Amino acid sequence: MTMLVRNAALTGYLDLVRSRKVDPLPLLRSVGLQAADLAVPNQWIAIDAAAQLLERSAVATGLEDFGIRLAESRKVTNLGPISVAAQGEADLRGVLMLLGQYQHIRSEAISIRISEAEDLAKVRIDFNLGPDVNSTHFSEMTVGALIRLIKFVVGNQWNPAHICFTHDAPATRTRHPKILGKSVQFGDNFNGFVFPASDLDLPNRLFDTLFQSFAKEYIDTIASPRPVDDLDRVRELIETTLPTGRCSLQHVAKTLGVNRVTVYRLLARSNTSFSEMVNSIRVELAQRYVTQQTRSLTDIAGLLGFSELSAFSRWFRNEFGSSPTVWRAGRGNGSRSA
């Protein structure tokens, strides 16, 4: 099955394409994506589709530095929970180790490894892409974004000794030196960069001593564990697509890069069906959401994929034996029907 990445990887994509007077919708459709896949925060999308999208967009916009331009717009907040937890790390070493350890909450298809040898530190970024997927712009975007993150952490004066890409050099490289520096090497044997190991001890400008003791606990609470099998991946896709109104067997199969029959058989081996899993997830989420007094029932209905509050109320009564209003008033003391 196709590996996935959070749609935050495409932050700034729509604005960049439109700035070149190009309609992004046909480009999205050409790789099996829709605007809704980018509009709803924290969505999983197929990394092969994301990588192909950047390649086709580079051609359509005439920008050989398309990936680098996307990296230029990246901020620390694009890391989500990791950006908050990074405030608890005193130095660059801690930030990079944190990023490598929790990279899976941003993408199950990207790994970041940090190593030290002969007074040099190496950050290597690997991508689990399909064999025929060109990753030129996705690689440049990812490496560029990570270098920008380090500059946020230790200061804009920081630069790696060498930046390495496995792909060939583009014909035009005017923006590469601006964002990456002058030490870019193409046709190398890895994607990433090398810098003096002593830089790992540089202080983290985001470090907050008051937050340090809570940082690890925070990210362990917020971060979802990496999906361990295909069934977990189906489940997470259901959870993230319910609020979009696009939660369907067809959509899940398409995102995973397989057909409907494959997902059907996967669920059948676990003695369940797609509709049963959707309902089970709705039950779990409903119990959590309805007890949160600040959420309106209309909002909860939308989060669970119901287009009308009345449809949600009927479903809830069938599952829990009472209306969501009564259940909420009793703080969840109502019994669920068999």
N, C-alpha and C positions, 0 to 999 in steps of 0.2 A: 504494500500500500504506500501511497505517496506520503512523504513526511510533511509536517505542517509548520507554520510560522505565524506569529501574531501579526495582525494587520498594521500594527505600529511600525513594522519594517517599511511600510509604504507611506509613512508620514511625509506630507509635502508633495506627494506624487501628482495629485490632481492640479494643484496650483502651478507646478512647474510645467506640466504639459499644456495647460491653458495659457500660460504666459507666452508660449510659442505659437499661439493661435491654432492649436490642434485640439480636436475633440477627443477626450479620453475614453468616451463610452465605447466606440468601436474597438479600440485597443483592449479594453477590459474584456469585452465579449469575445475577442479573438483567442483569449487564453482561458475562457470559461469563468470569468469573474464579472461581477456587477458593481455598480456604484455603492449599493447597500453593503457589500462586503468590506468597504473601506469606511463607510459612514458610522457604523456601530462600533464603539470602542471595544478592544480586547477580543475581537473575533479571530478565530483560526482560519487561515487560508492555506492552500497548497503552496509549498515553497517553489515547486517547479513552475507553477503558474506565475508566481511573483517574479521569479528570475526571467522567465520568458517575456513577461510584460515589460521589464526594464529594457531588454534587448530590442524589442519591437518599438518601444517608445523612443529609444535613442535614434533609431532609423527615421521614425516619423517626424521627430523634432529637429533632426540634423545635428544632434548634440553628441559628439563622441565622448564627452565627459558627463553624461547624464547621471551615472551613479555617484560621481564626485559631487555634483551639484546637489543631489539629495542629501549626501553626507554633510554638506555645508550648512544645511538647515537644522541639523540635529541638536537637541538639547539634552541635558542630563535627565530631564523629566520623561523623555522617551523610554527610559529604562523601567518605568513603572515602580513597583515595590522595591526593586534593587536600588533605585536612586535614593530612596528614603533610608534603606538599611546601610547604604554607603556612608552615611553621616556617622556611623558608629565605628568606622575603620580609621585608624590613626595615620596610615601611610598608604602609598600607592600599592605596595605589595598586598595589603589587606583588601583594597578595593578590587584589584585584578583577581585575587583568589575568590572573593565573593562573587564576582561576575562569572567566573568559570564554574563555580559550584552551582549557581542558580540560573545559568543560561537556559536551562530547559523550560523555565516558565515563560521565556520569550520565544523560543523555538526548539523543537525536538530534532531539528535538522542541522543545527549549527553548534559546534563545540569549540570552546576556547581553552587552550592549554598554555600554561606558563612554565618555562623551564629556565635553569641557570647553568652555565658552563663557561669556564675560562673568563670570568669577570664580565660576561655578557648575559643578558636576559633575552629570551625569545618568547614572543606571543604568537602562537600559531592558531589560525582560524580554519577549521575544516567544515565543508558543506556536504551534506548527504543529499545530492541531487540525482535526478535521472541521468542515465548514461549519455543521452543526446541533448542535454540541457546546457546551453551556453551560460556561464555564470560571470562573465566579464564585469558587467555593471553591478551585479549584486555583490560581487567580491569587493569591488572598489568602494561601493557604498558602505559595506559593513566594516571594512578596515578603516576607511575614512572616519566613520562615525565613532569608532572606538578610540582613534587618535584624538578626536575632538573631546571625547569624554575625559581622557587623561589630561588634556590641557585645562579643562574645567577643574580637575582635581588638584593639579600641581602648579598650574600657571601657564599662560600662553607662550612663555619663553621656551617651554620644553619641546624638544624634537627628537625623534628616534634617529639612530645612526643609519639604519637602512630600512626601507619599506619594500616588501617583496610581493610580487604577484606571479601567478603561474601562467597567465595569459600573455600574449604578445603585446607590445607597445602600440597604442593607438597612433594614428597619423598626427593628430593634434593633441598637444599636452599642455596647453596654456594654463588651464585651471589646476592641473595636478600639483605644480610647485606651490601655488597659492594655498591650497588646502593641506597638502601632504608634505611639502618641503621639496628640496632638490635631490634627495637621496633615494629616489624611486627606482627599483630594479624590476624589469619585466622578464618573463621567461624563466623565473626562478622555480625552485622545487617545492615552495609552500606559499600560502597567502598569510601575511602577517607583517611583523616588524621586529627589529633587533635594537637594543639600546643598552647602555652600561648597567650592569646589575646593581650598582650603587644607587641608581635612580629609584629602585624599588623602595628605598628607605625615605624618599622625599615625603614631607608631611602633606597630609590631605587637607586642603583648604576648606573642605566641607565638614571636617570633623567637629563633632559636638560632644564634649565630654559628658554632658548631662544625658545624652541620648545613647551613649555607648552600651550601657548595661541592658538596654531594651531592644537594641537593633536586631540582634540575632533572633530573639524571641518574636519580634515583629514579623520578620520575613518568613520565619517558619510557620507563623500563623496565617499569613496572607498567601504565601506561595503554595500553589497546587503541586503535589508530587508529580514527577514525570510519569505519563501514562506507561504502564508496564506491558500492556498487550493491546491487541486491536479492539477488543471489547471496551477497554477503558477509553480508547480514542473515539469510538462511536458515542459513548456516553458523554464525553466532554463536548463533542460537536453538538449533540442534542441540547445540552445545557446552554451553550453559547448562541445557538440559533433560535431557540424558543422565542426570545423577545423580538426577533426580526420578522416573525410571521413566515419564515422560510424553512422551518424545520420539517423536513420530509426525508423519506428514504432515498429519493432520487438525489437530493442536494447533498446528503451525507456521503453517499456513494461517489458522487462526482468530486467532492472535495478530497476524498481519500484516493481518488484515481482508480476506482474499480467500478464494476457494474452493480446493479441492484441485487442481482442473484447472489453475488459474493457476500454482501452484507447480510442478506436474508439467511444464507447458510451459516454464517458466523454466529448470528443470534440464535439460530435453531440449535446449534451445537451446545448452546448454553441454556436450552429449554426456555427461550423467550422469543418474542417477536418485536419488531420495531415499535408498534403501537403500545405494547405492554411496557417497553422500556421508557417510552415517552411518558406514559401515565405514571410509572413509578417515580420518575424524576420530578414530575409535576407535584406529586404527593409530598415528596421530601421538601421541595422548594416552598410549596404552599404553607406547610407547617412552620417554616422559618419566617416567611414574609408576613403572614397574617398576624403573627405575634408582635411584629414591629409596628407600633402604633403610628409612627410618622408616615408610613406608606398608605396611600389611599387604596381602596379596593379596586378602583379603576386602573391604577398603576400596576397593581399586582396581577390583574387579569392580563394586561399587556405583557408583563414579564414572563408569564406562563404561556404565552402564545394564543390567548383568546382575543378575538376581535371585538367581542361585546362583553360587558359586565354581566349581562343576564346569562350568557353561556357559561362563564366562569362560575357563577353562583349555582347553576344547576349541577355542574360537574362537582363542585365542592360539596353540595348537600348529598350527592350520591356517594361520594368517597368518605365523608366525615360524619354524616348523619345529622348535620345542622347547617344553617346558613353561615357564611364566613363572618357576618356581623355578630351572631350569637357566639360562635366559636371564639372570636377575638375577645368578646366581653368576658368569657369564661377563662381567658388566658390559656386556651388550648386544653381545657378540661373535658371538652366534648369528646365522646368516643367515636372512633372511626368505624364505619359500617364494615361488615365482613365482605 
